């Protein structure tokens, strides 16, 4: 049974969870493991960037607020 309800956690034993982790941690172009870099922009923000060391694809950039 799929869990399509927003805001609900995925079961770590489910295929959906495995696919989610694969998408988050691996390059969508070549499948290699992504490298992550974290940078503090302000005392209240951390920027997460990822890139593929194998093919050079730059991935997402997320800003995380720090409380």
N, C-alpha and C positions, 0 to 999 in steps of 0.2 A: 504494500500500500504506500503510495507516494504521499509526502507531506508537503503540500503546496500552500499551506497557510502561512502568510507572512508573520514573522516575529516568533515562530516556534522553532525550537532547537531540533536539529537533525539527530537521529539516533546514530551513535558512532559505529554500530554494527551494520548499518544499512548501506546499500549500494549508492544511494544518493549522497551520503556523507563521504564515501570514498571518492566519488566523482567531484564533489565540491573541493575536497582537499587537493586532488590532482589539478584542478583548474586554478586554484589559488597559488600553488607552489611550483608549477611547471610551465614552461614556455608554450604558448599556443601554436607557435610556428614549428619548432623543432622537437619539443617535448623534454628538453633539458631542465634541470633544476634551476630556478631563478635565484639570483642573489638579491638580498634586501639591504637597504641602507636607510638609516634613520638620522634625521637632522632636526635640531631645535631651532625653529624660526623665531619664536618669541617665548617668554617664560610660560605661555599658556597654549602653545601649539607644537606638535611634533609632526614632521613630514616623513611619510614612509614612501620610499621609491623602490622599484624593483627593475631588474634588467636581466637579460639572458647572457651569460658569459660566453656561450657557444656561438650564437648567431648574431648577437649584438642588439636584438630587439629590446626597445625600452618599453617597460610595462606601465602599469598604473602608478599614479601618484595620489596618495591619500593624505589628507590633513586630519590629524587626530587632536581634538581639544584635550587639554590637561586641566583637571579641576584642582 
